[in-house]
């Protein structure tokens, strides 16, 4: 089991948990009663890992595995499950890209601060931000009075 876990970049605990949940339908055991993973079993591990990494709950993964075991009569249902999971993963990727873009802008901003030796006037707790906000307030008051 340790070799399979290492090969799939999973912890032994996680691999054992998935196996105990029945997510690997054809696992065999050796003479010491240790699980033995064939190349086909490792493909199941890869599928389960993909589904879990994209947020599919264990119960749904189990449903998918059970449908696979039933054969070709369940292809349409499996298709719909994976299409929905793909759509969810794409939505999550879109959100992750937004987060990455925000981080990129902040990194660029800080790089600019470092290169130009400017203070961080976007930091809510910095003196520069306080002065900037107070200046805006004063300008607004003067515009309102006019």
C-alpha angles and dihedrals in degrees: 000000000000091000092051091047091050092046092051094040093240131125117256087239092057093045091049091048092052090047092050089051088058096246094136106059102192107037113147129199130228127229090279090054091250117145113255119204118208122198088263090053090051088055088056089050089052091052093047091047091051093050092047093045089055091052104261111153118241092247091057092046088052090050090051092049091048090051090051090053090053091061138221095342088076099050094107093051091047090048091055093046093052094041089055091047091049090051090051091048091050091051090050090048090052090053091046090052089054090053091048091050090052091050091048091053091049092048090050090048093050091046088054090050091051096045095046094034089233122158119251101259092172094063107103091215097048124105091232091058091048091052091046091052093046090050090052090049092051092049091050092050091050091050092049092052092054 
